[in-house]
Amino acid sequence: DKGKHERLVSELDSIERVEEEAVAAMKRYLSHGTGIITYATILSIFLQKYQMYYLRTKARWQGIRRCVQRYYEGEDIVSIAVSQRKSPYLVARSILEDHLSYTYPQSVAKKMVSKLMRNPSLIEDDILREQIEKCIDLDLHCSPYFDYIRRFVGAEYEHILQEKLRNRGIPHQSEDDLKEEGMDKTPDVRLLVPVDISKQSVTWIDSKASFGDPISHEKHNQQQIQQYVDRYGPGMIIYWFGFVEGMETPEGVKLVTDLPTTTIFPSGKRSCSATHVEGGMGLW
């Protein structure tokens, strides 16, 4: 519920690294009688806070020029980032952009940075390449590795959802099917026949392999959800790692943490969960 979420966010507020401090905080939180909150849910909340913090502070951070200068004076990029409480990946990215600007126009350098950060082996400067590779390896939350993991986990839970639907005999189209038909603004699943789930008609389902907190839900998902409603009708969002109760959604949209065990077809026939589908891997 909202109170538990606020207490957990307060516990995580001062944490900067998930590997040690966050794990300790999660254990404390889990041991204080908080009810059934999984480690994966708490980790999801922490990662959301971590990324929001770095993206927010990156936009208003005035100290990047000094960090670049410290690198040229011979200091290690990871040490610079740690001293500034910044993401090693984002600091390395800024230093690489500055390095390239001495050879290329700024507009060209900006375009090259993304390519080189995805594939640092292409960086010609040996010292810079080695340090950037180290930053990418150490930064699990802002580097391309995190994006790969997030996409993989998202695809895994979409697969789990489709397996659950197939096990119940509910005909549906995947997002790939819809895109092949030329549809845009596609949910993860469109049901070919509407079904009644928890006393509500559902024509589409979107899978979110994350925790649904008010900020991410309202900032990133609300507009997307409304577009689904406008195109396909009433639907359902599955936040597999839980969500804060009371979040607003467009009319006709239900928030759940799993596909409910019973669905009802327009004919009145009930479809119940018959085969267990193994849960996902969590965030790692």
C-alpha positions in Angstrom: 0.0 0.0 0.0 1.0 3.7 -0.2 2.2 3.8 3.4 4.6 0.8 2.9 5.9 2.3 -0.3 6.6 5.7 1.4 8.4 3.9 4.3 10.6 1.9 1.9 11.4 5.0 -0.2 12.5 6.8 2.9 14.7 3.8 3.9 16.4 3.9 0.4 16.7 7.7 0.1 20.3 7.9 1.2 21.5 4.8 -0.6 23.8 5.2 -3.6 25.0 1.6 -4.4 22.8 -1.4 -4.6 25.6 -4.0 -4.2 26.1 -3.3 -0.4 24.0 -0.6 1.2 20.8 -1.3 -0.7 20.9 -5.0 0.2 21.4 -4.2 3.8 18.4 -1.8 3.8 16.2 -4.3 2.0 17.0 -6.9 4.6 16.2 -4.4 7.4 12.9 -3.5 5.7 11.9 -7.2 5.1 12.6 -8.0 8.8 10.4 -5.3 10.2 7.1 -6.9 9.7 6.2 -5.2 6.4 4.0 -7.9 5.1 4.6 -9.9 1.8 7.0 -7.7 -0.2 9.4 -9.6 -2.3 13.1 -8.9 -2.7 12.5 -8.3 -6.4 9.9 -5.7 -5.7 12.2 -3.8 -3.3 15.0 -4.0 -5.8 12.7 -2.7 -8.6 11.8 0.3 -6.4 15.5 1.0 -5.6 16.5 0.9 -9.3 13.8 3.3 -10.2 14.9 5.7 -7.6 18.6 5.3 -8.6 17.9 6.1 -12.2 15.6 9.0 -11.4 18.2 10.5 -9.1 21.0 10.4 -11.7 18.9 11.6 -14.6 17.5 14.4 -12.5 20.9 15.6 -11.2 22.6 15.2 -14.6 20.4 17.9 -16.0 21.3 20.5 -13.4 24.9 19.4 -12.6 27.4 22.2 -13.0 30.5 20.3 -12.0 31.1 18.3 -15.1 33.8 20.6 -16.5 35.9 20.1 -13.3 35.5 16.3 -13.7 36.7 16.5 -17.3 39.7 18.5 -16.1 40.5 16.0 -13.3 40.6 13.2 -15.9 43.1 15.2 -18.1 45.2 15.7 -14.9 45.5 11.9 -14.7 42.7 10.9 -12.3 40.8 7.7 -12.8 37.2 8.2 -14.1 35.6 5.8 -11.5 37.3 7.7 -8.7 36.1 11.0 -10.1 32.5 9.7 -10.3 32.5 8.2 -6.8 33.9 11.5 -5.3 31.1 13.4 -7.0 28.4 10.8 -6.2 27.7 10.5 -9.9 27.1 7.5 -12.2 30.5 6.3 -13.6 28.9 5.6 -16.9 27.4 9.2 -17.3 30.7 10.8 -16.2 32.6 8.6 -18.7 30.2 9.6 -21.4 30.7 13.3 -20.7 34.5 12.9 -20.8 34.4 10.9 -24.1 32.2 13.7 -25.6 34.8 16.3 -24.6 37.6 14.1 -25.9 36.0 13.8 -29.3 35.2 17.5 -29.5 38.9 18.2 -30.1 38.8 16.2 -33.3 35.2 16.5 -34.6 32.6 19.2 -34.7 30.4 19.1 -31.6 27.3 17.9 -33.5 29.4 14.9 -34.9 31.0 14.2 -31.5 27.5 13.9 -29.8 26.4 11.3 -32.4 29.6 9.3 -32.1 29.4 9.1 -28.3 26.4 6.8 -28.2 27.9 4.4 -30.7 31.3 4.3 -28.9 29.7 3.9 -25.4 27.8 0.9 -26.8 31.0 -0.5 -28.3 34.0 1.0 -26.5 36.4 -1.3 -28.3 36.2 1.2 -31.1 37.7 4.0 -29.0 41.2 4.7 -30.3 42.7 6.1 -27.1 44.0 3.1 -25.1 43.8 4.7 -21.7 40.4 6.3 -22.2 39.0 3.0 -23.7 40.2 1.0 -20.7 38.7 3.4 -18.2 35.4 3.6 -20.0 35.2 -0.2 -20.2 35.8 -0.3 -16.4 33.0 2.3 -15.9 30.5 0.3 -18.0 31.4 -2.9 -16.1 31.0 -1.3 -12.7 27.8 0.8 -13.4 24.9 -1.7 -13.3 22.2 0.9 -13.3 22.9 3.5 -16.1 25.1 1.6 -18.5 24.0 -0.3 -21.6 24.1 -3.5 -19.5 21.1 -2.3 -17.5 19.2 -1.5 -20.7 19.9 -5.1 -21.9 18.8 -6.6 -18.6 15.7 -4.5 -18.5 14.7 -5.4 -22.1 15.4 -9.1 -21.4 13.3 -9.1 -18.2 10.5 -7.3 -20.0 10.5 -9.8 -22.8 10.5 -12.7 -20.3 7.4 -11.4 -18.5 5.7 -10.8 -21.8 6.4 -14.5 -22.6 5.0 -15.5 -19.2 1.8 -13.5 -19.9 1.3 -15.1 -23.3 1.9 -18.6 -21.9 -0.8 -18.0 -19.3 -3.2 -16.8 -21.9 -2.5 -19.9 -24.1 -2.9 -22.2 -21.2 -6.4 -20.8 -20.6 -7.4 -20.9 -24.3 -7.7 -17.2 -24.6 -7.1 -16.2 -28.2 -4.8 -13.1 -28.6 -2.3 -11.2 -30.7 1.1 -10.3 -29.5 2.7 -6.8 -30.0 4.7 -8.2 -32.9 1.5 -9.5 -34.5 -0.1 -6.1 -34.2 3.0 -4.3 -35.6 3.0 -6.6 -38.6 -0.5 -5.5 -39.3 0.7 -1.9 -39.4 -0.8 -0.9 -36.0 0.9 1.8 -33.9 0.7 2.4 -30.1 0.4 -1.3 -29.5 0.0 -3.0 -26.1 1.8 -6.2 -25.3 -1.3 -8.3 -25.9 -4.6 -7.7 -27.7 -7.4 -10.1 -26.9 -9.2 -11.3 -30.0 -12.4 -11.7 -28.0 -13.1 -9.5 -24.9 -13.1 -11.3 -21.6 -14.4 -10.4 -18.2 -11.6 -10.3 -15.6 -12.5 -9.3 -12.0 -15.9 -8.1 -13.1 -14.4 -5.8 -15.9 -14.3 -6.2 -19.6 -10.8 -6.5 -21.0 -9.7 -6.2 -24.6 -5.9 -5.7 -24.2 -3.2 -6.3 -21.6 0.1 -4.5 -21.1 2.9 -6.1 -19.1 5.2 -4.0 -16.9 8.2 -5.9 -15.5 8.6 -3.3 -12.8 7.1 -1.7 -9.7 4.3 0.8 -10.4 5.0 3.9 -8.4 3.0 7.1 -8.8 5.8 9.1 -10.5 6.7 6.6 -13.2 3.0 5.6 -13.7 1.8 9.2 -14.2 4.8 10.5 -16.0 5.6 7.7 -18.4 2.5 5.4 -18.6 -0.7 7.5 -18.3 -0.5 8.9 -21.8 0.4 5.5 -23.3 -2.5 3.8 -21.4 -5.0 6.5 -22.7 -3.9 5.8 -26.2 -4.6 2.1 -25.8 -8.0 2.9 -24.4 -8.8 5.2 -27.4 -7.7 2.6 -29.9 -8.7 -0.7 -28.4 -11.2 -0.1 -25.5 -10.9 -1.2 -21.9 -7.8 -3.1 -20.7 -5.5 -4.1 -18.0 -2.0 -3.3 -16.8 0.0 -6.0 -15.0 2.7 -4.6 -12.7 4.5 -7.8 -11.9 6.5 -6.4 -9.0 3.5 -4.7 -7.4 2.2 -1.1 -7.4 1.0 1.7 -5.1 -2.7 1.4 -4.5 -4.8 4.4 -5.4 -3.0 5.4 -8.6 -5.2 7.1 -11.2 -5.9 5.3 -14.5 -8.2 6.2 -17.4 -11.7 4.8 -17.1 -11.9 1.2 -18.0 -8.3 0.3 -17.1 -7.5 -2.1 -14.2 -4.2 -2.5 -12.4 -3.2 -6.0 -11.2 0.0 -7.8 -10.2 -0.7 -11.0 -12.1 -3.3 -12.4 -14.6 -6.3 -13.2 -12.4 -7.0 -16.9 -12.0 -10.5 -16.8 -13.6 -11.6 -15.1 -16.8 -15.1 -15.2 -18.4 -15.8 -15.3 -22.1 -18.7 -13.4 -23.6 -20.6 -16.7 -23.8 -20.4 -17.0 -20.0 -17.8 -19.8 -20.1 -15.2 -19.6 -17.5 -11.5 -20.1 -18.1 -9.3 -20.9 -15.1 -5.6 -21.3 -14.7 -4.8 -24.9 -15.3 -1.1 -25.0 -15.8 1.5 -23.3 -13.6 3.8 -20.9 -15.5 7.1 -20.4 -13.7 7.7 -16.9 -12.5 10.3 -14.7 -14.0 13.9 -14.2 -13.0 13.4 -11.0 -11.1 15.7 -8.2 -12.0 18.9 -10.2 -12.3 
